[in-house]
Amino acid sequence: MNSINAYPIITNGAERQKGTVKWFSERLGYGFIEVDGKEVFIHRTTLSQFGACRLLAEDIVTVTITSSSRGQIVDTLFGIERLPVDNSLIASEPAEDEHIAYVKFFNEMRGYGFIEVEGYDQDIFVHSRIIEQNGLSTIYTKQKLLVTVVPGEKGYEIKTIRLLVDQNAQIENLDIAEDGLPERYSDSPSDDGETDES
């Protein structure tokens, strides 16, 4: 599991707690996490202060919580833990029904992009919903993929997505590039008293 922490942040001394993301909508700009069996509201401004733009269901977050007139809300986000990409989503060559593809661009904030698929003369639209349904958190511009394509009401659609990697690549390192988390430094001192880079 990848763990990304924020720079040290001065807070009001509230206790840090771990919670699990129940859902988060980029369009609405808010969501809920579960902490000790209770739902806690989290707004996108809290993510922006941390340096992230989205959360995925089942992400584990480290937060402090405060109370408002409408209930409990996340005050500060300190870290996000996300499961690495499953090895079944990584391959070095296409299966019989798959095509090699390249991400032309993907806007993570808007949640969509276009993929150039070998054998097709048009770029194919892809939504973040399809990416997440296939077990990935996001994709990146110029990234190589393996996809299956099906006809849709408005043209071709992406059905499945896997990551295309070089056969000699170290698979265990790929989850870091695929988790969609911002680069941060740990706020926990290392053994020699210095701060480690996460």
For each residue, the residues with C-beta under 8 A, 3 or more apart:
1: 60 81 82 83 84
2: 81 82 83 84 175 176 179 181
3: 79 80 81 198
4: 79 80 81 179 181 182 183 184 198
5: 62 78 79 184 185 186 187 188 198
6: 9 50 51 77 78 79 184 187
7: 184 185 187
8: 187
9: 6 76 78 187
10:
11: 14 64 75 76
12: 64 66 75
13:
14: 11 64 65 66 75 76
15: 64
16: 62 63 64 78
17: 35 36 62 63 64 65
18: 35 60 61 62 63
19: 33 34 35 40 60 61 63
20: 33 34 58 59 60 61
21: 24 31 32 33 55 56 57 58 59 60 61
22: 31 32 33 34 39 57
23: 31 32 57
24: 21 30 31 32 42 54 55 56 57
25: 28 29 30 31
26: 29 44 53 54 109 110 111 128
27: 111
28: 25 31
29: 25 26 43 44
30: 24 25 41 42 43 44
31: 21 22 23 24 25 28 41 42 55
32: 21 22 23 24 39 40 41 42
33: 19 20 21 22 39 40 42 61 63 74
34: 19 20 22 37 38 39 40
35: 17 18 19 38 40 63 65 72
36: 17
37: 34
38: 34 35 72
39: 22 32 33 34
40: 19 32 33 34 35 63 65 71 72 73 74
41: 30 31 32 70 71 72 73 74
42: 24 30 31 32 33 46 47 55 61 63 73 74 77
43: 29 30 46 47 73 74
44: 26 29 30 47 48 53
45: 48 49
46: 42 43 49 50 74 75 76 77
47: 42 43 44 50 52 53 54 55 77
48: 44 45 51 52 53
49: 45 46 76 77
50: 6 46 47 77 78 80 182
51: 6 48 182 184
52: 47 48 55 77 80 181 182
53: 26 44 47 48 108 109
54: 24 26 47 108 138 180
55: 21 24 31 42 47 52 59 61 80
56: 21 24 59 82 132 137 180
57: 21 22 23 24
58: 20 21 83
59: 20 21 55 56 80 81 82
60: 1 18 19 20 21 80 81 82
61: 18 19 20 21 33 42 55 74 77 78 79 80 81
62: 5 16 17 18 77 78 79 80 81
63: 16 17 18 19 33 35 40 42 74 75 76 77 78
64: 11 12 14 15 16 17 74 75 76 78
65: 14 17 35 40 72 73 74 75
66: 12 14 72 73 75
67: 71 72 73
68: 71 72 73
69:
70: 41 73
71: 40 41 67 68
72: 35 38 40 41 65 66 67 68
73: 40 41 42 43 65 66 67 68 70
74: 33 40 41 42 43 46 61 63 64 65 77
75: 11 12 14 46 63 64 65 66
76: 9 11 14 46 49 63 64
77: 6 42 46 47 49 50 52 61 62 63 74 80
78: 5 6 9 16 50 61 62 63 64 187
79: 3 4 5 6 61 62
80: 3 4 50 52 55 59 60 61 62 77 181
81: 1 2 3 4 59 60 61 62
82: 1 2 56 59 60 137 179 180 181
83: 1 2 58
84: 1 2 174 175 176 178 179
85: 89 90 135 136 163 174 175 178 179
86: 89 90 135
87: 90 171
88:
89: 85 86 134 135 136 161 162 163
90: 85 86 87 162 163 165 171 174
91: 94 95 146 162 163 164 165
92: 164 165 166 167 169
93: 167
94: 91 98 99 100 146 164
95: 91 98 146
96:
97: 148
98: 94 95 146 147 148 160 162
99: 94 117 118 119 120 146 147 148 149
100: 94 117 118 144 145 146 164
101: 115 116 117 118 144 145 146 147 164
102: 115 116 142 143 144 145
103: 106 113 114 115 116 139 140 141 142 143 145
104: 113 114 115 116 123 141
105: 113 114 141
106: 103 112 113 114 126 138 139 140 141
107: 110 111 112 113
108: 53 54 111 128 138 180
109: 26 53
110: 26 107
111: 26 27 107 108 127 128 129
112: 106 107 125 126 127 128
113: 103 104 105 106 107 125 126 139 141
114: 103 104 105 106 123 124 125 126
115: 101 102 103 104 123 124 126 145 147 158
116: 101 102 103 104 120 123 124
117: 99 100 101 120 124 147 149 156
118: 99 100 101
119: 99
120: 99 116 117 124 149 156
121:
122: 155 156
123: 104 114 115 116
124: 114 115 116 117 120 149 155 156 157 158
125: 112 113 114 155 157 158
126: 106 112 113 114 115 130 131 139 158 161
127: 111 112 130 131
128: 26 108 111 112 131 132 138
129: 111 132 133
130: 126 127 133 134 157 158 159 161
131: 126 127 128 134 136 137 138 139 161
132: 56 128 129 135 136 137
133: 129 130
134: 89 130 131 160 161 162
135: 85 86 89 132
136: 85 89 131 132 139 161 163 178
137: 56 82 131 132 178 179 180
138: 54 106 108 128 131 178 180
139: 103 106 113 126 131 136 143 145 161
140: 103 106 143 177
141: 103 104 105 106 113
142: 102 103
143: 102 103 139 140 163
144: 100 101 102 163 164 165
145: 100 101 102 103 115 139 161 162 163 164
146: 91 94 95 98 99 100 101 161 162 163 164
147: 98 99 101 115 117 158 159 160 161 162
148: 97 98 99 158 159 160
149: 99 117 120 124 156 157 158 159
150: 156 157 159
151: 155 156 157
152: 155 156 157
153:
154:
155: 122 124 125 151 152
156: 117 120 122 124 149 150 151 152
157: 124 125 130 149 150 151 152
158: 115 124 125 126 130 147 148 149 161
159: 130 147 148 149 150
160: 98 134 147 148
161: 89 126 130 131 134 136 139 145 146 147 158
162: 89 90 91 98 134 145 146 147
163: 85 89 90 91 136 143 144 145 146 174 178
164: 91 92 94 100 101 144 145 146
165: 90 91 92 144 169 171 174
166: 92 169
167: 92 93
168:
169: 92 165 166 173 174
170: 173 174
171: 87 90 165 174
172: 175
173: 169 170 176 177
174: 84 85 90 163 165 169 170 171 177 178
175: 2 84 85 172 178 179
176: 2 84 173 179
177: 140 173 174
178: 84 85 136 137 138 163 174 175
179: 2 4 82 84 85 137 175 176
180: 54 56 82 108 137 138
181: 2 4 52 80 82 184
182: 4 50 51 52
183: 4 198
184: 4 5 6 7 51 181 198
185: 5 7 195 196 197 198
186: 5 190 195 196 197 198
187: 5 6 7 8 9 78 195
188: 5 195 196
189: 193 194 195
190: 186 193 194 195 196
191:
192:
193: 189 190
194: 189 190
195: 185 186 187 188 189 190
196: 185 186 188 190
197: 185 186
198: 3 4 5 183 184 185 186
